[in-house]
Amino acid sequence: MVRKKRRKTAEPTTPTDQDHVRKVLKEQVRKLLQDRVQHYRKQRDDLWAYLKRDPGYPTRQKQEDREGVARELKQITAMWDEVAPYIRHIKAFVGDILEPGRLTACYLLFGKLSQGFAAIFLLARMASTTR
């Protein structure tokens, strides 16, 4: 009778080995958290120093951001206004919207999409004009 060699399996770790691994991992996590907290504290201190030198910066930046959003919104709205008539034009090919089919499904999805975009543009326009 020929005996097969058994594969060696990893030795089970002892509780002391597991405790050591846990301690090492816990120390690494503590160190990473400490580094992150120090980084955020430095950022906070740098920000406060900058704001002391230039207290009007947040107001200026907010206004620049609003103007940038308004510019981008105008461009996106113009592009959407070019596409929207084609979506409305699909209705002529659909016929009964309750009839199952790919064209009907596409029309309904495009309609839903156009309503969503219209709402997004309206909200963005309102947000960019409010002070």
Backbone atoms as SQL, in Angstrom:
CREATE TABLE atoms (id INTEGER PRIMARY KEY, chain TEXT, resi INTEGER, resn TEXT, atom TEXT, x REAL, y REAL, z REAL);
INSERT INTO atoms VALUES
  (1, 'A', 1, 'MET', 'N', 0.826, -1.157, 0.000),
  (2, 'A', 1, 'MET', 'CA', 0.000, 0.000, 0.000),
  (3, 'A', 1, 'MET', 'C', 0.891, 1.248, 0.000),
  (4, 'A', 2, 'VAL', 'N', 0.576, 2.176, -0.923),
  (5, 'A', 2, 'VAL', 'CA', 1.368, 3.397, -1.034),
  (6, 'A', 2, 'VAL', 'C', 0.650, 4.509, -0.300),
  (7, 'A', 3, 'ARG', 'N', 1.402, 5.134, 0.541),
  (8, 'A', 3, 'ARG', 'CA', 0.812, 6.247, 1.289),
  (9, 'A', 3, 'ARG', 'C', 1.137, 7.550, 0.590),
  (10, 'A', 4, 'LYS', 'N', 0.130, 8.407, 0.535),
  (11, 'A', 4, 'LYS', 'CA', 0.339, 9.731, -0.044),
  (12, 'A', 4, 'LYS', 'C', 0.893, 10.646, 1.025),
  (13, 'A', 5, 'LYS', 'N', 1.769, 11.536, 0.556),
  (14, 'A', 5, 'LYS', 'CA', 2.303, 12.513, 1.509),
  (15, 'A', 5, 'LYS', 'C', 1.245, 13.560, 1.775),
  (16, 'A', 6, 'ARG', 'N', 1.128, 13.895, 2.998),
  (17, 'A', 6, 'ARG', 'CA', 0.205, 14.950, 3.362),
  (18, 'A', 6, 'ARG', 'C', 0.877, 16.299, 3.169),
  (19, 'A', 7, 'ARG', 'N', 0.077, 17.224, 2.685),
  (20, 'A', 7, 'ARG', 'CA', 0.601, 18.587, 2.562),
  (21, 'A', 7, 'ARG', 'C', 0.680, 19.208, 3.938),
  (22, 'A', 8, 'LYS', 'N', 1.727, 19.978, 4.088),
  (23, 'A', 8, 'LYS', 'CA', 1.847, 20.675, 5.365),
  (24, 'A', 8, 'LYS', 'C', 0.904, 21.875, 5.344),
  (25, 'A', 9, 'THR', 'N', 0.177, 22.007, 6.395),
  (26, 'A', 9, 'THR', 'CA', -0.713, 23.160, 6.517),
  (27, 'A', 9, 'THR', 'C', -0.058, 24.160, 7.439),
  (28, 'A', 10, 'ALA', 'N', -0.493, 25.362, 7.310),
  (29, 'A', 10, 'ALA', 'CA', 0.063, 26.406, 8.171),
  (30, 'A', 10, 'ALA', 'C', -0.285, 26.081, 9.611),
  (31, 'A', 11, 'GLU', 'N', 0.660, 26.313, 10.421),
  (32, 'A', 11, 'GLU', 'CA', 0.437, 26.064, 11.845),
  (33, 'A', 11, 'GLU', 'C', -0.573, 27.076, 12.365),
  (34, 'A', 12, 'PRO', 'N', -1.506, 26.641, 13.160),
  (35, 'A', 12, 'PRO', 'CA', -2.463, 27.601, 13.714),
  (36, 'A', 12, 'PRO', 'C', -1.726, 28.592, 14.607),
  (37, 'A', 13, 'THR', 'N', -2.146, 29.811, 14.501),
  (38, 'A', 13, 'THR', 'CA', -1.478, 30.825, 15.318),
  (39, 'A', 13, 'THR', 'C', -1.937, 30.699, 16.755),
  (40, 'A', 14, 'THR', 'N', -1.047, 30.984, 17.590),
  (41, 'A', 14, 'THR', 'CA', -1.364, 30.914, 19.013),
  (42, 'A', 14, 'THR', 'C', -1.994, 32.236, 19.428),
  (43, 'A', 15, 'PRO', 'N', -2.687, 32.224, 20.536),
  (44, 'A', 15, 'PRO', 'CA', -3.315, 33.462, 21.007),
  (45, 'A', 15, 'PRO', 'C', -2.301, 34.598, 21.210),
  (46, 'A', 16, 'THR', 'N', -1.085, 34.260, 21.599),
  (47, 'A', 16, 'THR', 'CA', -0.109, 35.324, 21.807),
  (48, 'A', 16, 'THR', 'C', 0.288, 35.954, 20.475),
  (49, 'A', 17, 'ASP', 'N', 0.374, 35.143, 19.408),
  (50, 'A', 17, 'ASP', 'CA', 0.665, 35.690, 18.080),
  (51, 'A', 17, 'ASP', 'C', -0.471, 36.602, 17.618),
  (52, 'A', 18, 'GLN', 'N', -1.689, 36.175, 17.853),
  (53, 'A', 18, 'GLN', 'CA', -2.844, 36.996, 17.473),
  (54, 'A', 18, 'GLN', 'C', -2.856, 38.305, 18.246),
  (55, 'A', 19, 'ASP', 'N', -2.546, 38.233, 19.510),
  (56, 'A', 19, 'ASP', 'CA', -2.497, 39.455, 20.323),
  (57, 'A', 19, 'ASP', 'C', -1.427, 40.400, 19.813),
  (58, 'A', 20, 'HIS', 'N', -0.287, 39.838, 19.426),
  (59, 'A', 20, 'HIS', 'CA', 0.797, 40.666, 18.911),
  (60, 'A', 20, 'HIS', 'C', 0.374, 41.364, 17.617),
  (61, 'A', 21, 'VAL', 'N', -0.281, 40.614, 16.726),
  (62, 'A', 21, 'VAL', 'CA', -0.744, 41.193, 15.459),
  (63, 'A', 21, 'VAL', 'C', -1.751, 42.308, 15.732),
  (64, 'A', 22, 'ARG', 'N', -2.676, 42.053, 16.637),
  (65, 'A', 22, 'ARG', 'CA', -3.669, 43.075, 16.992),
  (66, 'A', 22, 'ARG', 'C', -3.002, 44.328, 17.537),
  (67, 'A', 23, 'LYS', 'N', -2.007, 44.138, 18.399),
  (68, 'A', 23, 'LYS', 'CA', -1.307, 45.292, 18.972),
  (69, 'A', 23, 'LYS', 'C', -0.586, 46.092, 17.898),
  (70, 'A', 24, 'VAL', 'N', 0.059, 45.396, 16.986),
  (71, 'A', 24, 'VAL', 'CA', 0.777, 46.077, 15.900),
  (72, 'A', 24, 'VAL', 'C', -0.200, 46.853, 15.028),
  (73, 'A', 25, 'LEU', 'N', -1.311, 46.213, 14.651),
  (74, 'A', 25, 'LEU', 'CA', -2.304, 46.881, 13.825),
  (75, 'A', 25, 'LEU', 'C', -2.918, 48.077, 14.544),
  (76, 'A', 26, 'LYS', 'N', -3.201, 47.898, 15.809),
  (77, 'A', 26, 'LYS', 'CA', -3.782, 48.976, 16.595),
  (78, 'A', 26, 'LYS', 'C', -2.815, 50.162, 16.667),
  (79, 'A', 27, 'GLU', 'N', -1.548, 49.887, 16.816),
  (80, 'A', 27, 'GLU', 'CA', -0.533, 50.940, 16.862),
  (81, 'A', 27, 'GLU', 'C', -0.427, 51.658, 15.515),
  (82, 'A', 28, 'GLN', 'N', -0.491, 50.900, 14.429),
  (83, 'A', 28, 'GLN', 'CA', -0.440, 51.515, 13.098),
  (84, 'A', 28, 'GLN', 'C', -1.642, 52.417, 12.853),
  (85, 'A', 29, 'VAL', 'N', -2.816, 51.951, 13.242),
  (86, 'A', 29, 'VAL', 'CA', -4.028, 52.759, 13.081),
  (87, 'A', 29, 'VAL', 'C', -3.935, 54.024, 13.929),
  (88, 'A', 30, 'ARG', 'N', -3.458, 53.885, 15.153),
  (89, 'A', 30, 'ARG', 'CA', -3.313, 55.048, 16.030),
  (90, 'A', 30, 'ARG', 'C', -2.362, 56.062, 15.409),
  (91, 'A', 31, 'LYS', 'N', -1.265, 55.585, 14.849),
  (92, 'A', 31, 'LYS', 'CA', -0.277, 56.469, 14.231),
  (93, 'A', 31, 'LYS', 'C', -0.870, 57.182, 13.003),
  (94, 'A', 32, 'LEU', 'N', -1.602, 56.433, 12.177),
  (95, 'A', 32, 'LEU', 'CA', -2.233, 57.039, 11.009),
  (96, 'A', 32, 'LEU', 'C', -3.250, 58.107, 11.410),
  (97, 'A', 33, 'LEU', 'N', -4.041, 57.810, 12.438),
  (98, 'A', 33, 'LEU', 'CA', -5.018, 58.792, 12.910),
  (99, 'A', 33, 'LEU', 'C', -4.333, 60.031, 13.469),
  (100, 'A', 34, 'GLN', 'N', -3.264, 59.821, 14.209),
  (101, 'A', 34, 'GLN', 'CA', -2.511, 60.950, 14.751),
  (102, 'A', 34, 'GLN', 'C', -1.960, 61.826, 13.635),
  (103, 'A', 35, 'ASP', 'N', -1.395, 61.201, 12.606),
  (104, 'A', 35, 'ASP', 'CA', -0.860, 61.957, 11.468),
  (105, 'A', 35, 'ASP', 'C', -1.956, 62.756, 10.771),
  (106, 'A', 36, 'ARG', 'N', -3.112, 62.130, 10.600),
  (107, 'A', 36, 'ARG', 'CA', -4.209, 62.821, 9.930),
  (108, 'A', 36, 'ARG', 'C', -4.697, 64.012, 10.754),
  (109, 'A', 37, 'VAL', 'N', -4.815, 63.837, 12.061),
  (110, 'A', 37, 'VAL', 'CA', -5.250, 64.932, 12.926),
  (111, 'A', 37, 'VAL', 'C', -4.235, 66.078, 12.874),
  (112, 'A', 38, 'GLN', 'N', -2.950, 65.757, 12.910),
  (113, 'A', 38, 'GLN', 'CA', -1.928, 66.797, 12.807),
  (114, 'A', 38, 'GLN', 'C', -2.018, 67.529, 11.480),
  (115, 'A', 39, 'HIS', 'N', -2.270, 66.793, 10.405),
  (116, 'A', 39, 'HIS', 'CA', -2.405, 67.401, 9.078),
  (117, 'A', 39, 'HIS', 'C', -3.580, 68.384, 9.066),
  (118, 'A', 40, 'TYR', 'N', -4.738, 67.970, 9.615),
  (119, 'A', 40, 'TYR', 'CA', -5.908, 68.843, 9.651),
  (120, 'A', 40, 'TYR', 'C', -5.678, 70.056, 10.542),
  (121, 'A', 41, 'ARG', 'N', -4.991, 69.876, 11.640),
  (122, 'A', 41, 'ARG', 'CA', -4.686, 71.024, 12.509),
  (123, 'A', 41, 'ARG', 'C', -3.802, 72.034, 11.793),
  (124, 'A', 42, 'LYS', 'N', -2.825, 71.537, 11.041),
  (125, 'A', 42, 'LYS', 'CA', -1.955, 72.431, 10.278),
  (126, 'A', 42, 'LYS', 'C', -2.763, 73.168, 9.215),
  (127, 'A', 43, 'GLN', 'N', -3.644, 72.448, 8.527),
  (128, 'A', 43, 'GLN', 'CA', -4.497, 73.097, 7.530),
  (129, 'A', 43, 'GLN', 'C', -5.362, 74.183, 8.181),
  (130, 'A', 44, 'ARG', 'N', -5.917, 73.875, 9.333),
  (131, 'A', 44, 'ARG', 'CA', -6.757, 74.850, 10.030),
  (132, 'A', 44, 'ARG', 'C', -5.956, 76.082, 10.390),
  (133, 'A', 45, 'ASP', 'N', -4.766, 75.880, 10.920),
  (134, 'A', 45, 'ASP', 'CA', -3.929, 77.019, 11.306),
  (135, 'A', 45, 'ASP', 'C', -3.530, 77.846, 10.091),
  (136, 'A', 46, 'ASP', 'N', -3.199, 77.167, 8.984),
  (137, 'A', 46, 'ASP', 'CA', -2.846, 77.892, 7.753),
  (138, 'A', 46, 'ASP', 'C', -4.033, 78.689, 7.233),
  (139, 'A', 47, 'LEU', 'N', -5.211, 78.101, 7.305),
  (140, 'A', 47, 'LEU', 'CA', -6.414, 78.782, 6.843),
  (141, 'A', 47, 'LEU', 'C', -6.708, 80.012, 7.693),
  (142, 'A', 48, 'TRP', 'N', -6.599, 79.874, 9.008),
  (143, 'A', 48, 'TRP', 'CA', -6.842, 81.018, 9.878),
  (144, 'A', 48, 'TRP', 'C', -5.839, 82.136, 9.609),
  (145, 'A', 49, 'ALA', 'N', -4.597, 81.779, 9.402),
  (146, 'A', 49, 'ALA', 'CA', -3.580, 82.795, 9.108),
  (147, 'A', 49, 'ALA', 'C', -3.899, 83.495, 7.789),
  (148, 'A', 50, 'TYR', 'N', -4.307, 82.735, 6.797),
  (149, 'A', 50, 'TYR', 'CA', -4.648, 83.329, 5.501),
  (150, 'A', 50, 'TYR', 'C', -5.857, 84.249, 5.626),
  (151, 'A', 51, 'LEU', 'N', -6.868, 83.814, 6.385),
  (152, 'A', 51, 'LEU', 'CA', -8.065, 84.636, 6.559),
  (153, 'A', 51, 'LEU', 'C', -7.772, 85.908, 7.346),
  (154, 'A', 52, 'LYS', 'N', -6.810, 85.875, 8.243),
  (155, 'A', 52, 'LYS', 'CA', -6.425, 87.097, 8.971),
  (156, 'A', 52, 'LYS', 'C', -5.774, 88.096, 8.020),
  (157, 'A', 53, 'ARG', 'N', -4.976, 87.565, 7.073),
  (158, 'A', 53, 'ARG', 'CA', -4.320, 88.454, 6.103),
  (159, 'A', 53, 'ARG', 'C', -5.303, 88.990, 5.072),
  (160, 'A', 54, 'ASP', 'N', -6.293, 88.169, 4.679),
  (161, 'A', 54, 'ASP', 'CA', -7.230, 88.552, 3.633),
  (162, 'A', 54, 'ASP', 'C', -8.650, 88.149, 4.032),
  (163, 'A', 55, 'PRO', 'N', -9.319, 88.946, 4.871),
  (164, 'A', 55, 'PRO', 'CA', -10.640, 88.553, 5.367),
  (165, 'A', 55, 'PRO', 'C', -11.736, 88.541, 4.290),
  (166, 'A', 56, 'GLY', 'N', -11.540, 89.217, 3.175),
  (167, 'A', 56, 'GLY', 'CA', -12.559, 89.261, 2.129),
  (168, 'A', 56, 'GLY', 'C', -12.483, 88.103, 1.151),
  (169, 'A', 57, 'TYR', 'N', -11.528, 87.210, 1.334),
  (170, 'A', 57, 'TYR', 'CA', -11.341, 86.103, 0.391),
  (171, 'A', 57, 'TYR', 'C', -12.576, 85.216, 0.239),
  (172, 'A', 58, 'PRO', 'N', -13.217, 84.771, 1.316),
  (173, 'A', 58, 'PRO', 'CA', -14.373, 83.879, 1.135),
  (174, 'A', 58, 'PRO', 'C', -15.498, 84.529, 0.322),
  (175, 'A', 59, 'THR', 'N', -15.741, 85.816, 0.548),
  (176, 'A', 59, 'THR', 'CA', -16.793, 86.509, -0.186),
  (177, 'A', 59, 'THR', 'C', -16.441, 86.604, -1.666),
  (178, 'A', 60, 'ARG', 'N', -15.190, 86.959, -1.954),
  (179, 'A', 60, 'ARG', 'CA', -14.753, 87.047, -3.354),
  (180, 'A', 60, 'ARG', 'C', -14.820, 85.686, -4.038),
  (181, 'A', 61, 'GLN', 'N', -14.362, 84.669, -3.340),
  (182, 'A', 61, 'GLN', 'CA', -14.363, 83.325, -3.915),
  (183, 'A', 61, 'GLN', 'C', -15.784, 82.846, -4.179),
  (184, 'A', 62, 'LYS', 'N', -16.685, 83.144, -3.275),
  (185, 'A', 62, 'LYS', 'CA', -18.080, 82.754, -3.445),
  (186, 'A', 62, 'LYS', 'C', -18.669, 83.429, -4.682),
  (187, 'A', 63, 'GLN', 'N', -18.374, 84.701, -4.860),
  (188, 'A', 63, 'GLN', 'CA', -18.877, 85.425, -6.019),
  (189, 'A', 63, 'GLN', 'C', -18.272, 84.873, -7.320),
  (190, 'A', 64, 'GLU', 'N', -16.985, 84.580, -7.303),
  (191, 'A', 64, 'GLU', 'CA', -16.338, 83.993, -8.485),
  (192, 'A', 64, 'GLU', 'C', -16.949, 82.632, -8.812),
  (193, 'A', 65, 'ASP', 'N', -17.229, 81.846, -7.792),
  (194, 'A', 65, 'ASP', 'CA', -17.836, 80.539, -8.007),
  (195, 'A', 65, 'ASP', 'C', -19.233, 80.674, -8.612),
  (196, 'A', 66, 'ARG', 'N', -20.003, 81.625, -8.102),
  (197, 'A', 66, 'ARG', 'CA', -21.348, 81.861, -8.645),
  (198, 'A', 66, 'ARG', 'C', -21.273, 82.259, -10.119),
  (199, 'A', 67, 'GLU', 'N', -20.344, 83.156, -10.438),
  (200, 'A', 67, 'GLU', 'CA', -20.199, 83.590, -11.827),
  (201, 'A', 67, 'GLU', 'C', -19.763, 82.436, -12.724),
  (202, 'A', 68, 'GLY', 'N', -18.857, 81.597, -12.224),
  (203, 'A', 68, 'GLY', 'CA', -18.430, 80.433, -12.993),
  (204, 'A', 68, 'GLY', 'C', -19.568, 79.455, -13.235),
  (205, 'A', 69, 'VAL', 'N', -20.361, 79.216, -12.204),
  (206, 'A', 69, 'VAL', 'CA', -21.514, 78.319, -12.348),
  (207, 'A', 69, 'VAL', 'C', -22.507, 78.908, -13.345),
  (208, 'A', 70, 'ALA', 'N', -22.740, 80.214, -13.272),
  (209, 'A', 70, 'ALA', 'CA', -23.679, 80.854, -14.195),
  (210, 'A', 70, 'ALA', 'C', -23.191, 80.717, -15.648),
  (211, 'A', 71, 'ARG', 'N', -21.881, 80.891, -15.866),
  (212, 'A', 71, 'ARG', 'CA', -21.322, 80.743, -17.221),
  (213, 'A', 71, 'ARG', 'C', -21.502, 79.314, -17.733),
  (214, 'A', 72, 'GLU', 'N', -21.123, 78.354, -16.898),
  (215, 'A', 72, 'GLU', 'CA', -21.247, 76.952, -17.296),
  (216, 'A', 72, 'GLU', 'C', -22.710, 76.568, -17.518),
  (217, 'A', 73, 'LEU', 'N', -23.573, 77.067, -16.660),
  (218, 'A', 73, 'LEU', 'CA', -25.001, 76.766, -16.785),
  (219, 'A', 73, 'LEU', 'C', -25.544, 77.309, -18.097),
  (220, 'A', 74, 'LYS', 'N', -25.102, 78.491, -18.477),
  (221, 'A', 74, 'LYS', 'CA', -25.550, 79.079, -19.730),
  (222, 'A', 74, 'LYS', 'C', -25.118, 78.211, -20.913),
  (223, 'A', 75, 'GLN', 'N', -23.892, 77.719, -20.883),
  (224, 'A', 75, 'GLN', 'CA', -23.393, 76.872, -21.967),
  (225, 'A', 75, 'GLN', 'C', -24.133, 75.532, -22.017),
  (226, 'A', 76, 'ILE', 'N', -24.316, 74.919, -20.869),
  (227, 'A', 76, 'ILE', 'CA', -24.997, 73.624, -20.826),
  (228, 'A', 76, 'ILE', 'C', -26.454, 73.774, -21.255),
  (229, 'A', 77, 'THR', 'N', -27.095, 74.847, -20.805),
  (230, 'A', 77, 'THR', 'CA', -28.485, 75.074, -21.187),
  (231, 'A', 77, 'THR', 'C', -28.599, 75.264, -22.693),
  (232, 'A', 78, 'ALA', 'N', -27.659, 75.990, -23.283),
  (233, 'A', 78, 'ALA', 'CA', -27.677, 76.195, -24.733),
  (234, 'A', 78, 'ALA', 'C', -27.536, 74.858, -25.466),
  (235, 'A', 79, 'MET', 'N', -26.648, 74.008, -24.991),
  (236, 'A', 79, 'MET', 'CA', -26.502, 72.688, -25.609),
  (237, 'A', 79, 'MET', 'C', -27.778, 71.866, -25.453),
  (238, 'A', 80, 'TRP', 'N', -28.368, 71.914, -24.276),
  (239, 'A', 80, 'TRP', 'CA', -29.579, 71.145, -24.035),
  (240, 'A', 80, 'TRP', 'C', -30.721, 71.660, -24.902),
  (241, 'A', 81, 'ASP', 'N', -30.794, 72.971, -25.091),
  (242, 'A', 81, 'ASP', 'CA', -31.844, 73.537, -25.931),
  (243, 'A', 81, 'ASP', 'C', -31.708, 73.082, -27.388),
  (244, 'A', 82, 'GLU', 'N', -30.514, 72.723, -27.813),
  (245, 'A', 82, 'GLU', 'CA', -30.323, 72.181, -29.163),
  (246, 'A', 82, 'GLU', 'C', -30.811, 70.727, -29.246),
  (247, 'A', 83, 'VAL', 'N', -30.684, 69.979, -28.164),
  (248, 'A', 83, 'VAL', 'CA', -31.039, 68.558, -28.160),
  (249, 'A', 83, 'VAL', 'C', -32.526, 68.335, -27.888),
  (250, 'A', 84, 'ALA', 'N', -33.121, 69.152, -27.047),
  (251, 'A', 84, 'ALA', 'CA', -34.503, 68.942, -26.594),
  (252, 'A', 84, 'ALA', 'C', -35.514, 68.836, -27.740),
  (253, 'A', 85, 'PRO', 'N', -35.446, 69.643, -28.792),
  (254, 'A', 85, 'PRO', 'CA', -36.442, 69.487, -29.871),
  (255, 'A', 85, 'PRO', 'C', -36.424, 68.104, -30.520),
  (256, 'A', 86, 'TYR', 'N', -35.266, 67.470, -30.590),
  (257, 'A', 86, 'TYR', 'CA', -35.192, 66.128, -31.167),
  (258, 'A', 86, 'TYR', 'C', -35.922, 65.115, -30.296),
  (259, 'A', 87, 'ILE', 'N', -35.841, 65.308, -29.003),
  (260, 'A', 87, 'ILE', 'CA', -36.551, 64.404, -28.090),
  (261, 'A', 87, 'ILE', 'C', -38.057, 64.586, -28.263),
  (262, 'A', 88, 'ARG', 'N', -38.492, 65.841, -28.375),
  (263, 'A', 88, 'ARG', 'CA', -39.918, 66.086, -28.586),
  (264, 'A', 88, 'ARG', 'C', -40.365, 65.539, -29.945),
  (265, 'A', 89, 'HIS', 'N', -39.478, 65.558, -30.918),
  (266, 'A', 89, 'HIS', 'CA', -39.795, 65.106, -32.274),
  (267, 'A', 89, 'HIS', 'C', -40.035, 63.597, -32.334),
  (268, 'A', 90, 'ILE', 'N', -39.481, 62.847, -31.404),
  (269, 'A', 90, 'ILE', 'CA', -39.652, 61.392, -31.376),
  (270, 'A', 90, 'ILE', 'C', -41.121, 61.030, -31.168),
  (271, 'A', 91, 'LYS', 'N', -41.879, 61.876, -30.497),
  (272, 'A', 91, 'LYS', 'CA', -43.285, 61.596, -30.199),
  (273, 'A', 91, 'LYS', 'C', -44.073, 61.253, -31.462),
  (274, 'A', 92, 'ALA', 'N', -43.728, 61.897, -32.581),
  (275, 'A', 92, 'ALA', 'CA', -44.456, 61.635, -33.826),
  (276, 'A', 92, 'ALA', 'C', -44.281, 60.189, -34.288),
  (277, 'A', 93, 'PHE', 'N', -43.186, 59.562, -33.948),
  (278, 'A', 93, 'PHE', 'CA', -42.918, 58.189, -34.376),
  (279, 'A', 93, 'PHE', 'C', -43.460, 57.134, -33.413),
  (280, 'A', 94, 'VAL', 'N', -43.790, 57.550, -32.225),
  (281, 'A', 94, 'VAL', 'CA', -44.174, 56.596, -31.184),
  (282, 'A', 94, 'VAL', 'C', -45.600, 56.105, -31.361),
  (283, 'A', 95, 'GLY', 'N', -46.509, 57.013, -31.646),
  (284, 'A', 95, 'GLY', 'CA', -47.918, 56.608, -31.729),
  (285, 'A', 95, 'GLY', 'C', -48.499, 56.521, -30.334),
  (286, 'A', 96, 'ASP', 'N', -48.983, 55.341, -29.967),
  (287, 'A', 96, 'ASP', 'CA', -49.578, 55.135, -28.651),
  (288, 'A', 96, 'ASP', 'C', -48.466, 54.881, -27.639),
  (289, 'A', 97, 'ILE', 'N', -48.394, 55.724, -26.624),
  (290, 'A', 97, 'ILE', 'CA', -47.303, 55.569, -25.651),
  (291, 'A', 97, 'ILE', 'C', -47.529, 54.410, -24.689),
  (292, 'A', 98, 'LEU', 'N', -48.728, 53.834, -24.715),
  (293, 'A', 98, 'LEU', 'CA', -48.992, 52.673, -23.866),
  (294, 'A', 98, 'LEU', 'C', -48.607, 51.365, -24.549),
  (295, 'A', 99, 'GLU', 'N', -48.287, 51.445, -25.826),
  (296, 'A', 99, 'GLU', 'CA', -47.905, 50.253, -26.575),
  (297, 'A', 99, 'GLU', 'C', -46.476, 49.846, -26.204),
  (298, 'A', 100, 'PRO', 'N', -46.257, 48.575, -25.831),
  (299, 'A', 100, 'PRO', 'CA', -44.893, 48.178, -25.470),
  (300, 'A', 100, 'PRO', 'C', -43.989, 48.120, -26.705),
  (301, 'A', 101, 'GLY', 'N', -42.783, 48.598, -26.516),
  (302, 'A', 101, 'GLY', 'CA', -41.813, 48.580, -27.607),
  (303, 'A', 101, 'GLY', 'C', -40.601, 49.428, -27.245),
  (304, 'A', 102, 'ARG', 'N', -39.544, 49.223, -27.987),
  (305, 'A', 102, 'ARG', 'CA', -38.305, 49.944, -27.695),
  (306, 'A', 102, 'ARG', 'C', -38.447, 51.439, -27.935),
  (307, 'A', 103, 'LEU', 'N', -39.090, 51.811, -29.024),
  (308, 'A', 103, 'LEU', 'CA', -39.234, 53.228, -29.344),
  (309, 'A', 103, 'LEU', 'C', -40.040, 53.947, -28.272),
  (310, 'A', 104, 'THR', 'N', -41.109, 53.299, -27.811),
  (311, 'A', 104, 'THR', 'CA', -41.929, 53.882, -26.743),
  (312, 'A', 104, 'THR', 'C', -41.108, 54.011, -25.458),
  (313, 'A', 105, 'ALA', 'N', -40.353, 52.966, -25.142),
  (314, 'A', 105, 'ALA', 'CA', -39.522, 53.000, -23.933),
  (315, 'A', 105, 'ALA', 'C', -38.491, 54.119, -24.033),
  (316, 'A', 106, 'CYS', 'N', -37.861, 54.254, -25.182),
  (317, 'A', 106, 'CYS', 'CA', -36.872, 55.325, -25.369),
  (318, 'A', 106, 'CYS', 'C', -37.528, 56.690, -25.223),
  (319, 'A', 107, 'TYR', 'N', -38.694, 56.848, -25.824),
  (320, 'A', 107, 'TYR', 'CA', -39.397, 58.123, -25.724),
  (321, 'A', 107, 'TYR', 'C', -39.712, 58.460, -24.268),
  (322, 'A', 108, 'LEU', 'N', -40.220, 57.475, -23.529),
  (323, 'A', 108, 'LEU', 'CA', -40.545, 57.723, -22.119),
  (324, 'A', 108, 'LEU', 'C', -39.294, 58.033, -21.303),
  (325, 'A', 109, 'LEU', 'N', -38.217, 57.310, -21.562),
  (326, 'A', 109, 'LEU', 'CA', -36.966, 57.577, -20.833),
  (327, 'A', 109, 'LEU', 'C', -36.397, 58.952, -21.175),
  (328, 'A', 110, 'PHE', 'N', -36.428, 59.298, -22.463),
  (329, 'A', 110, 'PHE', 'CA', -35.936, 60.620, -22.864),
  (330, 'A', 110, 'PHE', 'C', -36.797, 61.725, -22.261),
  (331, 'A', 111, 'GLY', 'N', -38.103, 61.494, -22.199),
  (332, 'A', 111, 'GLY', 'CA', -38.988, 62.478, -21.580),
  (333, 'A', 111, 'GLY', 'C', -38.673, 62.666, -20.108),
  (334, 'A', 112, 'LYS', 'N', -38.453, 61.560, -19.441),
  (335, 'A', 112, 'LYS', 'CA', -38.097, 61.620, -18.010),
  (336, 'A', 112, 'LYS', 'C', -36.767, 62.346, -17.829),
  (337, 'A', 113, 'LEU', 'N', -35.825, 62.024, -18.688),
  (338, 'A', 113, 'LEU', 'CA', -34.511, 62.658, -18.640),
  (339, 'A', 113, 'LEU', 'C', -34.612, 64.162, -18.887),
  (340, 'A', 114, 'SER', 'N', -35.413, 64.544, -19.862),
  (341, 'A', 114, 'SER', 'CA', -35.527, 65.966, -20.165),
  (342, 'A', 114, 'SER', 'C', -36.190, 66.725, -19.024),
  (343, 'A', 115, 'GLN', 'N', -37.158, 66.114, -18.372),
  (344, 'A', 115, 'GLN', 'CA', -37.780, 66.754, -17.214),
  (345, 'A', 115, 'GLN', 'C', -36.770, 66.917, -16.077),
  (346, 'A', 116, 'GLY', 'N', -35.948, 65.889, -15.878),
  (347, 'A', 116, 'GLY', 'CA', -34.920, 65.968, -14.835),
  (348, 'A', 116, 'GLY', 'C', -33.906, 67.065, -15.123),
  (349, 'A', 117, 'PHE', 'N', -33.456, 67.143, -16.386),
  (350, 'A', 117, 'PHE', 'CA', -32.516, 68.203, -16.740),
  (351, 'A', 117, 'PHE', 'C', -33.146, 69.582, -16.577),
  (352, 'A', 118, 'ALA', 'N', -34.389, 69.722, -16.971),
  (353, 'A', 118, 'ALA', 'CA', -35.064, 71.012, -16.826),
  (354, 'A', 118, 'ALA', 'C', -35.110, 71.420, -15.353),
  (355, 'A', 119, 'ALA', 'N', -35.401, 70.469, -14.487),
  (356, 'A', 119, 'ALA', 'CA', -35.438, 70.767, -13.051),
  (357, 'A', 119, 'ALA', 'C', -34.052, 71.140, -12.527),
  (358, 'A', 120, 'ILE', 'N', -33.025, 70.416, -12.976),
  (359, 'A', 120, 'ILE', 'CA', -31.652, 70.717, -12.544),
  (360, 'A', 120, 'ILE', 'C', -31.256, 72.119, -12.983),
  (361, 'A', 121, 'PHE', 'N', -31.566, 72.468, -14.240),
  (362, 'A', 121, 'PHE', 'CA', -31.200, 73.787, -14.744),
  (363, 'A', 121, 'PHE', 'C', -31.943, 74.889, -13.993),
  (364, 'A', 122, 'LEU', 'N', -33.203, 74.650, -13.697),
  (365, 'A', 122, 'LEU', 'CA', -33.980, 75.633, -12.952),
  (366, 'A', 122, 'LEU', 'C', -33.395, 75.837, -11.551),
  (367, 'A', 123, 'LEU', 'N', -33.105, 74.747, -10.860),
  (368, 'A', 123, 'LEU', 'CA', -32.532, 74.852, -9.511),
  (369, 'A', 123, 'LEU', 'C', -31.156, 75.509, -9.537),
  (370, 'A', 124, 'ALA', 'N', -30.346, 75.165, -10.522),
  (371, 'A', 124, 'ALA', 'CA', -29.008, 75.765, -10.619),
  (372, 'A', 124, 'ALA', 'C', -29.112, 77.255, -10.912),
  (373, 'A', 125, 'ARG', 'N', -30.062, 77.632, -11.778),
  (374, 'A', 125, 'ARG', 'CA', -30.252, 79.052, -12.084),
  (375, 'A', 125, 'ARG', 'C', -30.684, 79.802, -10.853),
  (376, 'A', 126, 'MET', 'N', -31.590, 79.213, -10.066),
  (377, 'A', 126, 'MET', 'CA', -32.058, 79.860, -8.837),
  (378, 'A', 126, 'MET', 'C', -30.926, 79.983, -7.825),
  (379, 'A', 127, 'ALA', 'N', -30.122, 78.948, -7.705),
  (380, 'A', 127, 'ALA', 'CA', -29.024, 78.944, -6.727),
  (381, 'A', 127, 'ALA', 'C', -27.937, 79.941, -7.120),
  (382, 'A', 128, 'SER', 'N', -27.718, 80.120, -8.418),
  (383, 'A', 128, 'SER', 'CA', -26.635, 81.029, -8.838),
  (384, 'A', 128, 'SER', 'C', -27.057, 82.486, -8.749),
  (385, 'A', 129, 'THR', 'N', -28.378, 82.759, -8.697),
  (386, 'A', 129, 'THR', 'CA', -28.822, 84.150, -8.621),
  (387, 'A', 129, 'THR', 'C', -29.111, 84.601, -7.197),
  (388, 'A', 130, 'THR', 'N', -29.361, 83.687, -6.273),
  (389, 'A', 130, 'THR', 'CA', -29.641, 84.080, -4.890),
  (390, 'A', 130, 'THR', 'C', -28.373, 84.519, -4.211),
  (391, 'A', 131, 'ARG', 'N', -28.489, 85.434, -3.353),
  (392, 'A', 131, 'ARG', 'CA', -27.305, 85.981, -2.669),
  (393, 'A', 131, 'ARG', 'C', -27.325, 85.628, -1.226);
